[in-house]
Amino acid sequence: MSAFYKICIILLIVGGLNWGLVGLFGFNLVAWLFGGATSAISRIIFTLVGVASICAIPSLFIDHND
């Protein structure tokens, strides 16, 4: 697995955990850590998670059993 996909997976895990916290407790960890949901760093992280999810789509169609 390339470093690019490892970074994508890490970002997807961060995003998934954050959404889990939002869904269960109404708590946005990324926003809390970086000064609110509208702070520049929070928006960058949210954008990176979104880009990582788009980059992960092709892996759904690749046979990983090679």
Backbone bond lengths (Angstrom), bond angles and torsions (degrees), N, CA, C in turn:
res aa  C-N    CA-C-N  psi(-1)  N-CA   C-N-CA  omega(-1)  CA-C   N-CA-C  phi
1 M - - - 1.458 - - 1.528 107.99 -
2 S 1.309 116.11 131.70 1.465 120.67 -177.49 1.533 111.41 -74.43
3 A 1.309 114.58 161.46 1.468 120.08 178.99 1.524 110.66 -61.27
4 F 1.339 116.73 -35.50 1.460 120.96 178.90 1.517 111.16 -58.25
5 Y 1.338 117.02 -47.58 1.456 119.72 -178.77 1.524 111.97 -71.00
6 K 1.322 117.70 -30.55 1.464 120.31 175.44 1.532 110.42 -64.90
7 I 1.328 116.40 -41.18 1.467 120.11 177.20 1.523 109.81 -64.34
8 C 1.337 116.57 -42.17 1.466 120.29 177.72 1.527 110.91 -59.89
9 I 1.315 117.11 -43.12 1.467 120.38 -179.73 1.523 110.58 -65.08
10 I 1.319 117.66 -41.73 1.473 120.62 177.76 1.523 110.35 -60.60
11 L 1.337 116.92 -44.67 1.459 120.36 178.68 1.526 111.54 -64.53
12 L 1.333 117.16 -37.95 1.461 120.18 178.09 1.528 111.25 -67.05
13 I 1.310 117.32 -36.00 1.470 120.75 176.48 1.521 109.92 -66.12
14 V 1.336 116.92 -44.96 1.473 120.29 177.32 1.523 110.14 -57.90
15 G 1.337 116.03 -47.20 1.460 120.12 179.98 1.521 112.46 -63.71
16 G 1.330 115.93 -42.25 1.465 119.45 179.43 1.518 112.53 -64.48
17 L 1.320 116.79 -43.15 1.466 120.16 177.87 1.523 110.83 -64.34
18 N 1.322 115.95 -40.82 1.465 119.50 179.20 1.527 110.59 -62.98
19 W 1.343 117.36 -46.15 1.471 120.18 178.82 1.519 111.13 -64.81
20 G 1.327 117.23 -34.35 1.463 119.79 175.45 1.517 111.85 -62.16
21 L 1.326 116.04 -43.14 1.468 120.02 177.33 1.520 111.81 -65.22
22 V 1.345 116.26 -39.17 1.464 119.72 177.63 1.518 110.02 -63.70
23 G 1.323 116.40 -44.34 1.466 120.28 -178.39 1.515 113.76 -67.81
24 L 1.317 116.62 -40.66 1.468 119.90 -176.44 1.521 113.47 -82.10
25 F 1.328 115.88 -40.03 1.459 119.25 -170.41 1.525 114.67 -124.75
26 G 1.336 117.20 -2.52 1.463 119.88 -176.29 1.521 112.06 67.23
27 F 1.338 116.97 26.80 1.461 121.91 -175.66 1.524 109.48 -116.02
28 N 1.330 116.90 119.78 1.458 123.03 179.28 1.527 108.01 -97.64
29 L 1.320 116.57 100.18 1.463 121.93 -175.42 1.526 111.81 -64.14
30 V 1.324 117.68 -43.02 1.465 120.49 -179.52 1.528 109.94 -60.75
31 A 1.318 116.83 -47.20 1.464 120.36 178.91 1.522 110.77 -62.72
32 W 1.304 117.05 -40.70 1.472 121.08 -179.85 1.527 110.98 -64.13
33 L 1.328 116.79 -42.26 1.460 120.29 -178.59 1.522 113.13 -69.60
34 F 1.335 116.60 -32.58 1.453 119.40 -170.10 1.517 114.26 -117.15
35 G 1.319 118.43 23.91 1.456 121.36 169.13 1.513 116.72 88.59
36 G 1.303 117.98 29.18 1.457 121.01 176.72 1.516 112.45 107.31
37 A 1.322 115.27 158.13 1.457 121.35 -176.00 1.523 112.36 -68.28
38 T 1.321 117.56 -21.38 1.456 120.08 -178.37 1.526 113.17 -99.47
39 S 1.347 117.68 1.98 1.462 119.07 177.72 1.527 109.03 -68.37
40 A 1.312 115.48 154.83 1.469 120.69 -176.15 1.526 111.73 -60.25
41 I 1.327 117.88 -44.35 1.464 120.09 -177.61 1.529 111.37 -67.15
42 S 1.327 117.84 -38.62 1.464 120.75 177.07 1.518 110.60 -62.74
43 R 1.317 116.23 -43.78 1.466 120.07 179.57 1.522 111.28 -64.80
44 I 1.331 117.39 -35.81 1.467 121.10 177.01 1.530 109.52 -64.68
45 I 1.334 116.88 -45.19 1.461 120.35 179.58 1.523 110.52 -63.67
46 F 1.328 117.78 -44.21 1.465 120.65 177.90 1.527 110.52 -60.37
47 T 1.321 116.99 -40.15 1.467 121.18 179.00 1.518 111.04 -66.38
48 L 1.333 117.51 -42.61 1.465 120.90 178.51 1.518 111.51 -63.01
49 V 1.325 117.08 -38.93 1.475 120.45 176.94 1.530 109.65 -63.73
50 G 1.320 116.77 -41.93 1.462 120.44 178.11 1.515 112.41 -63.74
51 V 1.323 117.41 -43.06 1.463 121.32 177.86 1.530 110.20 -64.86
52 A 1.322 117.25 -40.54 1.464 120.83 178.11 1.525 111.01 -61.44
53 S 1.315 116.80 -37.85 1.468 119.03 179.42 1.525 110.93 -67.60
54 I 1.318 117.38 -37.56 1.470 120.64 176.51 1.527 110.32 -66.33
55 C 1.325 117.13 -41.69 1.468 121.13 179.58 1.522 112.15 -67.19
56 A 1.322 117.67 -24.02 1.464 121.27 -179.04 1.528 112.72 -81.79
57 I 1.321 118.17 -15.61 1.465 120.94 -177.36 1.527 112.57 -56.67
58 P 1.334 120.52 -45.28 1.472 119.10 -179.57 1.526 113.75 -59.65
59 S 1.329 117.67 -27.80 1.465 119.76 -179.01 1.527 111.90 -65.73
60 L 1.320 117.32 -17.01 1.463 120.50 175.61 1.528 111.87 -68.64
61 F 1.326 116.46 -22.83 1.450 121.91 -174.13 1.521 113.23 -108.84
62 I 1.328 116.68 7.00 1.469 121.82 179.76 1.516 108.68 -102.14
63 D 1.341 115.75 135.79 1.460 120.73 175.68 1.528 108.14 -78.60
64 H 1.318 116.83 111.88 1.458 121.92 -176.61 1.524 113.04 -88.91
65 N 1.309 117.79 8.87 1.468 121.31 -178.42 1.521 112.72 -95.86
66 D 1.332 118.75 14.74 1.467 121.10 -177.77 1.503 110.14 -64.22
